[in-house]
Amino acid sequence: MQDFKKLKVWQESRELVKEIYKVTEKFPMNEQYGTTSQMRRAVTSISANIAEGCGKATQKEFRRFLVIANGSNKEVENFLILSNDLGYIDDIQLEKLSEKCEKIGKMLTSLIKKLR
């Protein structure tokens, strides 16, 4: 269908993956299989679903994968809030990363609307 690497939303989500991995490196070891793992899986799911959707045969299928990516983006936002509540990230990190999630969400929503 199209080259996912050229999509700005995929590029932005890839940058978010790197930032989340850096942030979660500092989480407590007892969170390795909890919040750290969940957040990393959710954030990698965003770019992975965008890429997978680009390989589908129809716009309807592509749109479905973008909706899934958007859900994963919301999941990351949730884990960021929880991580702040637990003291794993500070308010500044929460705000910065939440803004990135919000930007990705707007980009995904815009792309989804274009595919209707």
C-alpha positions, 0 to 999 in steps of 0.5 A, a space after each residue: 500500500 505505502 511505505 510506512 517509513 515515510 509517514 510522519 506519524 510512524 517517525 514520531 512514534 519511533 522517537 517516542 519508543 526511544 524516549 520510553 525505553 530511556 525513561 523505563 531503564 530507570 524504573 525499579 527492578 521489581 517493575 521489570 515484568 510489570 509497568 516497564 514491560 507493559 509500557 514498552 510493549 504498548 509504545 512499540 505497538 504504535 509504530 508496529 501497527 502503523 507499519 503493519 497497516 501500511 502492508 494491508 491491501 485496503 484502506 479499510 484494513 489500514 484504518 483498522 490498524 491505525 485505530 489499534 495504534 491509537 489505542 496503544 498510544 492511549 495505553 502509553 498515556 495511561 502508563 505515564 500517568 501511573 508511573 508519575 503516580 508511583 514516583 517513577 517519573 517526575 511531572 516534567 517528564 510526564 508533561 513532555 511525554 504526554 505531549 508527544 502522545 497527544 501529538 501522535 494521537 492527533 496525527 493518527 486521528 487525522 490519518 484515520 479520518 482521511 481514510 474514510 
